[in-house]
Amino acid sequence: MTEIYDRGMDAVRAALGRLLAIAERLPSQGAGSAEWDALKDSLAENGVPSRRFPVDVIRDEIHAVLAAGAVAEEKKSHLIKVLKDLLAAPERELLARAWVSDIGYDSTAEIEFSNRRFCLTGDFIHGPRRRCDAEIRERGGLIAASVSQRVDFLVVGSLGSVEWKRGNFGAKIERAMYYKSQKLSMKILREAVWREALKK
């Protein structure tokens, strides 16, 4: 498993707390550039470590929001909820979520949405599950509630899942790995790869 807490849980929780403070200060639509610049400076100056899960995932997302200079209220609320949940989580839960970095992901040059079946697992930084489902449906994709031989893509949320605390990845990932071992064409994708495909 990835080295996560080499400076201890306190450093991770402190970093999550700094990110929460920034997320809570994200301005509403139409705010002046001075507000956004102040938050960018705050993110850079606060020494938020970028290579520790789950801090790396959240930091990258806040950085992207700040670079865009705009955030929808739903996105802001989702970020704040995720951060509060992570801060309240026991160490064991945070460690369970870190299994997300140990999955054998597929690299794929192209993700075709139209008439392809997607199954989602884990928690997504992109937004609540209903939003992720809607993004796929808007592009002509289909949603599967569970992994079967008919699924084309299993997309794994970059925040992992508390369900993985028993030391396994959960039924969806294990089933997808089994199908792949049987030479089926199913792909297991990182959330980041899936999100890049949404932009095309």
ChimeraX attribute file (.defattr): number of C-alpha atoms within 10 A of each C-alpha:
attribute: neighborCount
match mode: 1-to-1
recipient: residues
	/A:1	10
	/A:2	11
	/A:3	9
	/A:4	17
	/A:5	13
	/A:6	9
	/A:7	9
	/A:8	9
	/A:9	13
	/A:10	10
	/A:11	15
	/A:12	22
	/A:13	19
	/A:14	15
	/A:15	23
	/A:16	23
	/A:17	18
	/A:18	18
	/A:19	23
	/A:20	20
	/A:21	16
	/A:22	18
	/A:23	24
	/A:24	12
	/A:25	13
	/A:26	21
	/A:27	21
	/A:28	13
	/A:29	11
	/A:30	9
	/A:31	12
	/A:32	11
	/A:33	12
	/A:34	9
	/A:35	13
	/A:36	20
	/A:37	14
	/A:38	13
	/A:39	21
	/A:40	18
	/A:41	10
	/A:42	16
	/A:43	19
	/A:44	11
	/A:45	9
	/A:46	11
	/A:47	10
	/A:48	21
	/A:49	15
	/A:50	14
	/A:51	12
	/A:52	20
	/A:53	25
	/A:54	24
	/A:55	24
	/A:56	15
	/A:57	18
	/A:58	22
	/A:59	23
	/A:60	13
	/A:61	15
	/A:62	22
	/A:63	16
	/A:64	13
	/A:65	19
	/A:66	20
	/A:67	12
	/A:68	10
	/A:69	20
	/A:70	17
	/A:71	18
	/A:72	13
	/A:73	13
	/A:74	12
	/A:75	16
	/A:76	19
	/A:77	15
	/A:78	18
	/A:79	23
	/A:80	18
	/A:81	14
	/A:82	19
	/A:83	23
	/A:84	14
	/A:85	11
	/A:86	19
	/A:87	18
	/A:88	12
	/A:89	13
	/A:90	10
	/A:91	12
	/A:92	11
	/A:93	17
	/A:94	23
	/A:95	21
	/A:96	19
	/A:97	23
	/A:98	23
	/A:99	21
	/A:100	24
	/A:101	15
	/A:102	10
	/A:103	16
	/A:104	12
	/A:105	16
	/A:106	13
	/A:107	11
	/A:108	11
	/A:109	7
	/A:110	10
	/A:111	17
	/A:112	13
	/A:113	20
	/A:114	13
	/A:115	13
	/A:116	19
	/A:117	22
	/A:118	24
	/A:119	20
	/A:120	24
	/A:121	22
	/A:122	23
	/A:123	19
	/A:124	23
	/A:125	22
	/A:126	18
	/A:127	18
	/A:128	15
	/A:129	16
	/A:130	8
	/A:131	13
	/A:132	17
	/A:133	18
	/A:134	14
	/A:135	15
	/A:136	19
	/A:137	18
	/A:138	11
	/A:139	14
	/A:140	14
	/A:141	18
	/A:142	19
	/A:143	18
	/A:144	18
	/A:145	11
	/A:146	16
	/A:147	23
	/A:148	15
	/A:149	12
	/A:150	13
	/A:151	22
	/A:152	24
	/A:153	25
	/A:154	25
	/A:155	23
	/A:156	26
	/A:157	23
	/A:158	23
	/A:159	25
	/A:160	24
	/A:161	23
	/A:162	20
	/A:163	15
	/A:164	19
	/A:165	17
	/A:166	11
	/A:167	11
	/A:168	12
	/A:169	23
	/A:170	16
	/A:171	14
	/A:172	19
	/A:173	22
	/A:174	14
	/A:175	16
	/A:176	23
	/A:177	19
	/A:178	12
	/A:179	18
	/A:180	15
	/A:181	10
	/A:182	9
	/A:183	9
	/A:184	15
	/A:185	14
	/A:186	21
	/A:187	21
	/A:188	23
	/A:189	21
	/A:190	20
	/A:191	22
	/A:192	17
	/A:193	17
	/A:194	19
	/A:195	14
	/A:196	10
	/A:197	14
	/A:198	13
	/A:199	6
	/A:200	7
